[in-house]
Amino acid sequence: MLDLLKIEWLKIKNYRVFLFMILFFLIGIFAANYIVYSLFQNVVNKSEAAVLLNKFNPYEFKYVWQSVSYTSGFLLMLPAMLLIILVTNEFAFRTNRQNIIDGWSRSQFINVKIVLALIFALCSTIVVVLAGFVFAFRTKTEISFDGFSHVGYFFIKAFSYNLFAVLLSVMIRRTGFAIGVLFIYLGAENILAQIMDGWSMIIKRDHHLDFGSMGDYLPLSASDGLLAFPDNPLKSFAKSALPTDYTWLVMLLSVGYLVLFYFMSRRIILKKDL
């Protein structure tokens, strides 16, 4: 596998789109968190609401891992799009066939793409940890790893988006079409998730049955549902009307969808014509 990854690196290391999107993602992580950090420092905590919030700072060490994971999660479209570009290029330029001619098996071809998705997720998580330290140290609070599990949730979300991108790539094999389908699917799933969350609240209110936030049970919404902004006084007011967060169930579903994306991608490559 290491030799295969070296070949992958040779393919992408000088690819300008790869370099540009990686740089844009890195800048985006710090820029997005800086915007939220500045908003609380310079607007929220200097407003009348600060009395109610008790100058809540989501980037103090006891909240930072949850805050930075949640905020950074909105940028995971970028590595997913990059993976779509890299994988669909294999079909567009017939390098996938050349790899098979050179002695790769179909299984090796798809496995190296999945490992690449894993590496992207790991690197994204490392950047989030670094961003967490950068912003938490600015608050001059005591070092704490409370809530560090949310960094793990971020990794699951990153890997889910990346594996879904690989799945779309091997199914569609055309860059623009695959990226378009990704955006359409995310939009459609988000709308459906909002509707299902509404049903969850209605069922809880009218029938006193708590099925949790059912919108979080959809494929990509499951990993989204693992991440949330830290609790604060204003957020707590609304919690009584909201369904219970069954984190254990959403976690199981997220892992289940990861396994599903993996096996579907493998099956397509192993069965479909190159």
Residue, then its C-alpha position, 0 to 999 in steps of 0.5 A: m500500500l505504501d508503494l501505491l500511495k507513493i505513486e498517488w503522491l507523484k500524480i498529485k504533488n505538482y497538480r495546481v488544483f490540488l495545491f490551490m484547494i489544500l491552501f484554500f481549505l487551510i486558510g478557510i479553517f482559520a478564517a472561519n474560526y476567526i470570524v466566529y471568535s471575533l464575533f463573540q469577542n467584539v460583538v456578542n460579549k459587548s452587547e446587552a445579551a452578554v449579561l444573559l450569556n455571562k460573556f460566553n466564549p466558545y473558544e475557551f479551552k473547555y469549549v474550543w474543541q467542540s466549537v472549532s470542530y463544528t465551525s470547521g465542519f462547514l468547510l469539508m465540502l472542499p476536500a470532498m470536491l478535491l477527491i472527486i476531481l482526483v478520482t474522476n481524472e483517473f477515468a477522464f485521462r484513462t490512468n486507471r486503465q494504465n494502472i491495471i495494465d501496469g499490474w494493479s488489481r482493481s481492488q488495489f485501485i479502489n483501496v488506494k483511493i479510500v486510503l487517500a480519503l482517510i488521509f485527507a480526513l486525518c490531515s483535516t483533523i490535525v488542522v482542526v486540532l492546531a486551530g483549536f490550540v491557536f484560538a484557545f491560547r488567545t483566550k488565556t484560559e487553562i488548558s483542557f481537553d474537555g469535549f475533545s471527543h468532538v474532534g473525533y466526531f469531526f474526523i468521522k464527518a470528514f471521512s464520511y464526506n470523503l468516502f461519499a465523494v469517492l463513491l460518487s466519483v466511481m459511479i459517475r466518473r465525470t468531474g462536473f457532473a459528480i460535483g453537481v450531484l454532490f451539491i444537489y444531494l446535500g441540498a436535498e438531504n438537508i431539506l429532508a432532514q429539516i422536515m424530519d426534524g420538524w416531525s420529531m418535534i411534532i411527535k414529541r409535542d403531540h404524542h409524547l414520543d421522543f424518537g430523537s432528531m430523525g433528520d440526523y439518521l440520514p446518510l450525511s446528516a448522521s455525521d453532521g448530527l454528531l457536531a453541534f455548537p457548545d451549549n450556552p444559556l440562549k441555546s438551553f432555553a430551546k432544548s426543552a422543545l427539541p428531541t433528545d440527542y441520541t449520540w450513540l445511535v447517530m454514531l452507530l449510523s455514521v459508522g454504518y454509512l461509512v461501511l456502506f460507502y466503502f463496500m458500494s465503491r468497491r463493488i462498483i469498481l470490481k464489477k463495472d467496466l473500466 
